[in-house]
Amino acid sequence: MTAINAPVGDIGRRRKRLRLGHVLMTLEHMLIATWRVPEAELRRHLPASLHPVVEDGAGFLSAVVFRNRAMRPAVLEFPSVRMSQMNLRVYVQSPRTGEAGSVFFLALFVSRQLFARASSMLFGLPFHHLPFEIAVRGHDGSLEWDAHGPDARLAIHAREERTEVTEPTLDLLTNPHTGYFLDRRGTLRRWSIWHRPKRIHTMRVEQATVDALRGVAVTTMMPALFVRSADYEVYFPPRAAS
C-alpha cells in the first residue's frame, strides 16, 4: 500500500465564506508529475516579482493533470461542467512574506474549447484548448494512470510504487493556496483556493511527453503523486497581485 496522508499545512487556515463569484470543483484522478529545474532556468520563465522555491540549487515544476468532474458556481451549484484539465506550475514564494505556498501558472489547458475561449475573455486566464483523456486502472497498491491526446502533445503513464516523500515536499506540492498568472495584457494577477487534506498515492512515471514544456530545461523527475478525489473551493474572480 502506498497511500499516505498529505499534511494539512497553511491551507487549512485559509477557508473563506462562499459568495457570488466563487467556484466549487470536484477533481478526480489527479496526477502531480514534478521535475527539478535549475534555479536560473526557472527564473527565465517567471515574472521579475516572483521568486522560485529553491532547494539545493533547483526549484520545482509540476504538470498537474486531472478530471474536473463537477465545476459549478458556489452559491447555486448549477450548472455543472465536466472536463479534463492540466496546469503547468512553478512553486514560488509569496511576494509579501517570502514564504512557500504559492504557484505561478506557466499555462492552463482544458479539453473543452468553448470553456478555454470564455475563460480567456472573461477573466484573462491563459487557458488553451488541449483535447485529452485520463484513464485509471487497478486497485490501491497496483494503480496505473494514463493521460493521452489524439495529437501526441500529451502522453503520461505512471504506475503505483512505494516511495518515501518528505512531509515538507508533500506540503509544497499538494497544498498551494495562491495561484499567480499573467493575463492577456501581461498583468500579474492571482486567486486563492482551499481544500481538505488529501490522501496521496506515490507513483513512478514511466513515460512523460508534455509538448508545452519543450522550452523548459527540466532535469530530474520526482515521484509523482496521485489523488483519487478532492473537493476545492476557488475564490474567483482573480485580483491584481499586490
C-alpha positions as a printed NumPy array, in Angstrom:
array([[  0.   ,   0.   ,   0.   ],
       [  1.435,   3.372,  -0.999],
       [ -1.312,   5.708,   0.251],
       [ -0.247,   8.421,   2.702],
       [ -1.956,  11.418,   4.249],
       [ -0.766,  14.785,   2.99 ],
       [ -0.145,  17.366,   5.728],
       [ -2.8  ,  19.991,   6.4  ],
       [ -0.339,  22.83 ,   6.011],
       [ -1.149,  26.529,   5.952],
       [ -4.047,  25.98 ,   3.547],
       [ -6.085,  24.535,   6.41 ],
       [ -6.468,  28.051,   7.84 ],
       [ -7.449,  29.746,   4.598],
       [-11.084,  28.809,   4.054],
       [-13.394,  31.732,   3.261],
       [-17.125,  32.328,   3.395],
       [-18.571,  31.41 ,   0.   ],
       [-20.13 ,  34.183,  -2.061],
       [-21.112,  35.046,  -5.622],
       [-18.183,  34.567,  -7.989],
       [-16.648,  31.704,  -6.041],
       [-16.482,  28.305,  -7.709],
       [-16.684,  24.726,  -6.401],
       [-14.763,  21.934,  -8.114],
       [-14.719,  18.184,  -7.599],
       [-11.453,  16.901,  -9.052],
       [-10.655,  13.25 ,  -9.616],
       [ -7.791,  11.089, -10.884],
       [ -5.275,  13.89 , -10.275],
       [ -1.607,  13.253, -11.021],
       [  1.095,  15.698,  -9.911],
       [  4.17 ,  14.96 , -12.044],
       [  7.107,  17.061, -10.859],
       [ 10.572,  17.865, -12.193],
       [ 13.522,  19.584, -10.53 ],
       [ 14.673,  22.549, -12.601],
       [ 17.814,  24.662, -12.04 ],
       [ 17.007,  27.967, -10.36 ],
       [ 18.39 ,  30.092, -13.198],
       [ 16.266,  28.228, -15.734],
       [ 13.085,  28.704, -13.707],
       [ 13.734,  32.412, -13.285],
       [ 13.688,  32.783, -17.096],
       [ 10.02 ,  31.793, -17.058],
       [  8.868,  33.837, -14.053],
       [  7.848,  37.49 , -13.726],
       [ 10.546,  39.556, -12.036],
       [  8.438,  39.99 ,  -8.887],
       [  8.176,  36.234,  -8.236],
       [ 10.974,  34.031,  -6.903],
       [ 11.009,  30.225,  -7.05 ],
       [ 11.115,  27.981,  -4.027],
       [ 14.646,  26.561,  -4.213],
       [ 16.284,  23.548,  -2.601],
       [ 19.894,  22.578,  -3.343],
       [ 20.073,  24.997,  -6.263],
       [ 16.931,  23.79 ,  -8.047],
       [ 13.234,  24.574,  -7.954],
       [ 10.114,  22.568,  -8.704],
       [  7.868,  22.489, -11.769],
       [  4.76 ,  20.309, -11.98 ],
       [  2.35 ,  19.172, -14.645],
       [ -0.903,  18.675, -12.725],
       [ -3.384,  16.625, -14.755],
       [ -6.896,  15.802, -13.598],
       [-10.535,  15.31 , -14.498],
       [-12.768,  18.139, -13.31 ],
       [-15.878,  16.096, -12.627],
       [-18.096,  18.947, -11.453],
       [-17.217,  22.626, -11.728],
       [-20.136,  24.8  , -10.599],
       [-20.958,  28.169,  -9.03 ],
       [-20.523,  28.046,  -5.26 ],
       [-23.86 ,  29.62 ,  -4.34 ],
       [-26.279,  27.958,  -6.771],
       [-24.162,  24.858,  -7.565],
       [-25.713,  24.889, -11.062],
       [-24.899,  24.481, -13.904],
       [-22.123,  21.904, -13.58 ],
       [-19.357,  21.47 , -16.187],
       [-17.173,  18.379, -16.691],
       [-13.806,  18.375, -18.485],
       [-10.173,  17.276, -18.346],
       [ -7.578,  19.855, -17.31 ],
       [ -3.829,  20.317, -16.978],
       [ -1.856,  23.107, -15.405],
       [  1.885,  23.711, -15.569],
       [  3.017,  25.403, -12.388],
       [  6.2  ,  26.617, -10.726],
       [  6.279,  26.769,  -6.929],
       [  7.081,  30.299,  -5.813],
       [  7.468,  32.398,  -2.686],
       [  4.882,  34.921,  -1.586],
       [  5.999,  38.378,  -2.806],
       [  4.921,  39.831,   0.546],
       [  6.214,  37.294,   3.077],
       [  8.765,  35.199,   1.165],
       [  7.03 ,  32.02 ,   2.349],
       [  6.177,  28.999,   0.19 ],
       [  2.55 ,  28.166,  -0.594],
       [  2.069,  29.853,  -3.962],
       [  2.447,  28.801,  -7.592],
       [  2.873,  30.595, -10.876],
       [  0.932,  29.081, -13.759],
       [  3.051,  28.857, -16.896],
       [ -0.02 ,  27.622, -18.79 ],
       [ -3.504,  26.198, -18.251],
       [ -5.172,  23.636, -20.51 ],
       [ -8.744,  22.325, -20.796],
       [-10.361,  19.735, -23.039],
       [-13.353,  21.994, -23.842],
       [-12.542,  24.597, -26.466],
       [-15.501,  26.853, -25.652],
       [-14.515,  26.979, -21.99 ],
       [-10.945,  27.932, -22.886],
       [-12.172,  30.844, -25.001],
       [-14.735,  32.052, -22.461],
       [-12.279,  31.941, -19.533],
       [ -9.724,  33.905, -21.509],
       [-12.251,  36.558, -22.489],
       [-13.978,  36.91 , -19.1  ],
       [-11.037,  36.599, -16.679],
       [ -7.934,  36.89 , -18.857],
       [ -6.921,  33.371, -17.77 ],
       [ -4.245,  31.803, -20.017],
       [ -6.33 ,  28.724, -20.907],
       [ -5.526,  26.734, -24.044],
       [ -7.536,  24.025, -25.705],
       [ -5.958,  20.575, -25.356],
       [ -8.146,  17.526, -26.035],
       [ -7.097,  14.539, -23.93 ],
       [ -8.468,  11.694, -21.838],
       [ -7.472,  10.224, -18.468],
       [ -7.726,   6.545, -17.556],
       [ -7.033,   4.835, -14.227],
       [ -6.774,   1.059, -13.85 ],
       [ -6.225,  -1.312, -10.953],
       [ -6.801,  -1.09 ,  -7.223],
       [ -4.962,   0.55 ,  -4.331],
       [ -1.447,  -0.833,  -4.364],
       [ -1.435,  -1.599,  -8.102],
       [ -2.785,   1.556,  -9.758],
       [ -1.882,   2.594, -13.294],
       [ -2.608,   6.095, -14.596],
       [ -2.633,   7.331, -18.2  ],
       [ -3.311,  10.613, -19.957],
       [ -3.117,  10.965, -23.709],
       [ -4.468,  13.098, -26.519],
       [ -5.089,  12.411, -30.194],
       [ -2.176,  14.542, -31.422],
       [  0.692,  13.362, -29.132],
       [  1.022,  16.724, -27.362],
       [  0.399,  14.964, -24.067],
       [  1.251,  11.376, -23.098],
       [  1.925,  10.397, -19.48 ],
       [  1.937,   6.925, -17.97 ],
       [  2.513,   6.257, -14.268],
       [  2.429,   3.167, -12.074],
       [  1.934,   2.985,  -8.32 ],
       [  5.169,   2.439,  -6.396],
       [  6.012,   2.836,  -2.74 ],
       [  8.362,   5.793,  -2.359],
       [  9.324,   7.968,   0.579],
       [  8.39 ,  11.628,   0.192],
       [  9.205,  14.077,   2.984],
       [  6.39 ,  15.973,   4.683],
       [  7.713,  19.413,   3.621],
       [  7.79 ,  18.243,  -0.014],
       [  4.25 ,  16.844,   0.236],
       [  3.073,  20.127,   1.732],
       [  4.756,  22.136,  -1.022],
       [  3.399,  20.058,  -3.905],
       [ -0.136,  19.348,  -2.679],
       [ -1.127,  22.439,  -0.692],
       [ -0.513,  25.627,  -2.714],
       [ -3.152,  28.145,  -1.677],
       [ -2.448,  31.022,  -4.078],
       [ -2.07 ,  30.916,  -7.851],
       [ -0.433,  33.667,  -9.923],
       [ -0.722,  34.134, -13.683],
       [ -0.169,  36.75 , -16.377],
       [ -3.414,  37.84 , -18.017],
       [ -3.824,  38.697, -21.712],
       [ -2.394,  42.181, -21.073],
       [  0.651,  40.869, -19.242],
       [ -0.626,  41.968, -15.813],
       [  0.222,  39.713, -12.885],
       [ -2.96 ,  38.522, -11.18 ],
       [ -3.82 ,  35.949,  -8.534],
       [ -6.576,  33.879,  -6.979],
       [ -6.722,  31.697,  -3.878],
       [ -8.167,  28.26 ,  -3.104],
       [ -8.999,  25.937,  -0.222],
       [ -9.33 ,  22.164,   0.032],
       [ -9.389,  19.463,   2.693],
       [ -6.326,  17.264,   3.336],
       [ -5.611,  14.818,   0.531],
       [ -4.975,  11.084,   0.505],
       [ -1.896,  10.533,  -1.685],
       [ -0.59 ,   7.543,  -3.632],
       [  3.041,   7.685,  -4.785],
       [  3.665,   6.745,  -8.421],
       [  6.607,   6.135, -10.755],
       [  6.32 ,   7.992, -14.058],
       [  7.292,   5.623, -16.869],
       [  6.537,   7.987, -19.76 ],
       [  6.137,  11.771, -19.82 ],
       [  5.613,  13.715, -23.025],
       [  4.374,  17.257, -22.37 ],
       [  4.742,  19.297, -25.523],
       [  4.1  ,  22.56 , -23.672],
       [  7.342,  22.071, -21.702],
       [  9.628,  21.942, -24.746],
       [ 11.032,  25.364, -23.925],
       [ 11.939,  24.472, -20.333],
       [ 15.144,  22.627, -19.452],
       [ 13.71 ,  20.153, -16.927],
       [ 16.116,  17.724, -15.268],
       [ 15.343,  15.134, -12.586],
       [ 11.809,  13.74 , -12.352],
       [ 10.495,  13.206,  -8.839],
       [  7.993,  10.563,  -7.706],
       [  4.53 ,  11.522,  -8.908],
       [  1.592,  11.968,  -6.541],
       [ -1.88 ,  10.603,  -7.292],
       [ -5.083,  11.87 ,  -5.673],
       [ -8.238,   9.879,  -6.327],
       [-10.676,  12.691,  -5.493],
       [-10.637,  16.141,  -3.888],
       [-13.145,  18.97 ,  -3.425],
       [-11.89 ,  22.512,  -3.98 ],
       [-13.203,  25.977,  -3.278],
       [-11.828,  28.554,  -5.735],
       [-12.149,  32.182,  -4.735],
       [-12.746,  33.972,  -8.026],
       [-12.595,  36.45 ,  -9.607],
       [ -8.816,  36.881,  -9.904],
       [ -7.364,  40.052,  -8.433],
       [ -4.357,  42.159,  -9.331],
       [ -1.283,  40.89 ,  -7.485],
       [ -0.179,  43.315,  -4.799]])
